[in-house]
Amino acid sequence: MSALVGKDFTMQRINTILIELMKDDNAEVRLNVVQNLIKVADVVQQELLSPSFLTILNNITKDSQWRVRMAVIELVGDMAIKFGKDAFLKFLEPIFMQYLNNTAAAVREMGISKVKKMAKEFSGHWLTGFFVPAIIERYNQEKIAFHYRVACLQSIASVMSALTKADIVDKIIPLLKQACRDSVPNVRFCVCKILKDTKACFPAEVWNVSIEPDLKELTQDEDKDVKWFAHLAYTHEVDTAGK
């Protein structure tokens, strides 16, 4: 409807209705509204990001229904790419980063998938100046459950191709080495998979000195899944054909 009635009418009449529907008692109503808000964003652009709209959006990141929370993270990620880095930093970043704290795995996975796309669009200072430090800080919070640490590692993995090798050496390797020594097998298992999949991102000499010893140790891990994936990562050869 917004595309038919135009920007002014949407902002004056429809936007108010949508904000109220986002507070509806029925979860299906809230979900349907959030899933279609990107169409409204296409029409009204950044004017959609009013204080009242952002407040409601932030509130429903804590919705009782995980599908609604996932739809919010998807929407914010899509708006970030649509409106650009400046708008994201000014209006949307705090809302989006809540994916890291969400209790539902599907919501965290949605955030990770959007981060990967945003890294390609934003890169540069946002990644190294904010995102990576925020992930590292979150990983190291006291009494954080292991699945949140896994989400942190997967978030880092999703942006590694957009980082320089210097950034990987300085900022990422210490975190991955720390994860190799994590007390929870799921975390060690996760970091082994990530190291195998991202080996091409590491300078060869740094991999040999900083990563291989940890992986070799993990090939003797007491957990059979960690042991197996550590072996895969340790023996994995990067395909350099065409490079």
C-alpha positions in Angstrom: 0.0 0.0 0.0 2.8 2.4 0.8 4.1 2.3 -2.7 0.6 3.2 -4.0 -0.2 6.1 -1.7 3.3 7.6 -1.6 5.8 8.8 0.9 3.9 11.7 2.5 0.7 9.8 3.1 2.6 6.8 4.5 4.4 9.0 7.0 1.4 10.9 8.0 -1.2 8.1 8.3 0.2 4.6 7.8 3.3 4.8 9.9 1.3 5.6 13.0 -0.9 2.6 12.4 2.1 0.3 11.9 3.8 1.5 15.1 0.6 0.6 17.0 0.4 -2.8 15.3 4.0 -3.6 16.3 2.6 -3.4 19.9 -0.3 -5.7 19.2 -1.1 -8.5 21.7 -1.1 -11.0 18.9 2.3 -12.3 17.9 1.3 -13.1 14.4 0.2 -9.5 13.9 3.6 -8.2 15.2 5.4 -10.7 13.0 3.5 -9.8 9.9 4.1 -6.1 10.4 7.8 -6.5 11.0 8.3 -8.8 8.0 6.7 -6.2 5.7 8.3 -3.0 7.1 11.2 -3.2 4.5 8.6 -2.4 1.9 7.7 0.7 3.8 11.4 1.5 4.1 11.6 1.4 0.3 9.0 4.2 0.1 9.9 6.5 3.0 13.6 5.8 3.2 15.4 7.0 6.3 12.4 9.0 7.5 11.1 5.7 8.8 13.7 5.9 11.5 11.8 8.2 13.9 12.5 8.0 17.6 9.1 6.4 18.3 9.7 3.7 15.6 13.2 3.0 16.9 11.9 2.7 20.5 9.3 0.1 19.5 11.9 -1.7 17.3 14.3 -1.9 20.2 11.5 -3.1 22.5 10.5 -6.0 20.3 14.0 -7.4 20.1 12.9 -8.7 23.5 9.6 -10.1 22.2 8.4 -13.3 23.8 8.2 -15.0 20.3 11.6 -15.8 18.8 10.2 -15.5 15.2 9.4 -11.9 15.9 12.8 -11.3 17.3 14.4 -12.9 14.3 12.3 -10.8 12.0 13.5 -7.6 13.7 17.2 -8.6 13.3 16.6 -9.4 9.7 14.8 -6.1 9.1 17.5 -4.1 10.9 20.2 -5.8 8.8 18.3 -5.2 5.6 17.8 -1.5 6.5 21.5 -1.1 7.4 22.4 -2.3 3.9 19.7 -0.2 2.3 20.4 3.0 4.1 24.2 2.7 4.4 26.8 2.8 7.1 26.1 6.3 8.4 22.5 5.6 9.1 23.3 2.3 10.6 25.8 3.8 13.0 23.5 6.6 13.9 20.2 4.8 14.4 20.4 1.0 14.1 23.7 -0.4 15.5 22.7 -0.8 19.1 19.4 -2.6 18.1 21.2 -4.9 15.7 24.0 -6.0 18.0 21.4 -7.4 20.4 21.4 -10.5 18.2 24.5 -11.6 20.2 22.5 -11.8 23.4 19.4 -13.6 22.1 18.4 -16.8 23.7 17.2 -18.3 20.4 19.8 -19.9 18.1 17.8 -18.9 15.0 18.0 -15.2 16.0 21.7 -15.4 16.5 22.2 -17.2 13.2 20.1 -14.5 11.5 22.4 -11.8 12.9 25.5 -13.6 11.8 24.2 -14.0 8.2 23.4 -10.2 8.1 26.9 -9.3 9.6 28.5 -11.2 6.7 26.6 -9.0 4.2 27.2 -5.8 6.1 31.0 -6.5 6.3 31.1 -6.4 2.5 29.3 -3.1 2.4 30.9 -1.3 5.4 34.3 -2.9 6.0 37.0 -0.6 7.1 36.8 1.2 10.5 33.4 -0.2 11.5 34.8 -3.7 11.5 38.1 -3.1 13.2 37.1 -0.1 15.3 33.8 -1.4 16.7 32.5 -4.7 15.6 35.6 -6.9 16.3 36.3 -5.2 19.6 32.6 -5.6 20.6 32.7 -9.3 19.8 35.9 -9.9 21.7 34.5 -8.0 24.7 31.3 -10.1 24.6 33.2 -13.3 24.4 35.2 -12.4 27.5 32.3 -11.4 29.6 32.1 -13.3 32.9 29.7 -16.2 33.2 28.7 -16.1 29.6 27.0 -19.3 28.4 29.0 -21.3 25.8 26.5 -20.9 23.0 27.0 -17.1 23.2 30.7 -17.7 22.9 30.0 -19.8 19.8 28.0 -17.0 18.3 30.9 -14.6 18.9 33.3 -17.0 17.1 30.9 -17.5 14.2 30.4 -13.8 13.9 34.1 -13.3 13.6 34.4 -16.0 11.0 31.7 -14.4 8.9 33.7 -11.2 8.5 37.3 -12.5 8.3 37.4 -12.3 4.5 36.8 -8.5 4.8 39.7 -8.1 7.3 43.3 -7.5 6.4 45.9 -10.1 7.3 47.4 -7.6 9.8 44.0 -7.2 11.5 43.6 -11.0 11.6 47.1 -11.4 13.2 46.6 -8.6 15.7 42.9 -9.0 16.7 41.6 -12.4 15.6 44.3 -14.9 16.3 44.4 -14.2 20.1 40.7 -14.8 20.3 40.9 -18.1 18.3 43.8 -19.4 20.4 41.8 -18.6 23.5 38.8 -20.5 22.1 41.1 -23.5 21.4 41.6 -23.7 25.2 37.9 -23.2 26.1 36.6 -25.5 28.8 33.5 -26.5 26.7 34.0 -29.0 23.9 31.3 -27.3 21.7 33.5 -24.1 21.6 36.6 -26.0 20.8 34.7 -27.9 18.1 33.4 -24.6 16.7 36.9 -23.0 16.5 38.3 -26.1 14.8 35.7 -25.8 12.1 36.3 -22.1 11.7 40.0 -22.6 11.4 39.6 -25.2 8.7 37.2 -23.0 6.7 39.2 -19.8 7.1 42.8 -21.1 6.7 43.3 -19.1 3.5 42.8 -15.9 5.5 45.9 -16.4 7.6 49.5 -15.7 6.5 51.2 -19.1 6.1 54.0 -18.3 8.4 51.7 -17.1 11.1 49.5 -20.2 10.7 52.5 -22.5 11.1 53.7 -20.8 14.3 50.5 -19.6 16.0 47.7 -22.0 15.0 49.2 -25.3 14.1 50.5 -26.1 17.6 47.1 -25.5 19.1 45.4 -27.7 16.5 48.0 -30.4 16.9 47.2 -30.4 20.6 43.5 -30.6 19.9 43.9 -33.7 17.7 44.5 -35.4 21.1 41.4 -33.9 22.7 39.3 -36.0 25.0 36.2 -35.2 23.0 36.0 -37.3 19.8 34.3 -34.5 17.7 36.8 -31.9 18.7 39.6 -34.4 17.9 38.2 -35.2 14.5 37.7 -31.6 13.4 41.0 -30.6 14.8 42.6 -33.3 12.6 40.7 -32.0 9.6 41.8 -28.4 10.2 45.4 -29.5 11.0 45.7 -31.5 7.7 43.6 -29.2 5.5 45.4 -27.9 2.5 44.4 -24.5 1.0 43.5 -24.6 -2.7 45.8 -22.0 -4.3 44.9 -22.9 -7.8 44.3 -19.8 -9.9 46.0 -17.5 -7.3 
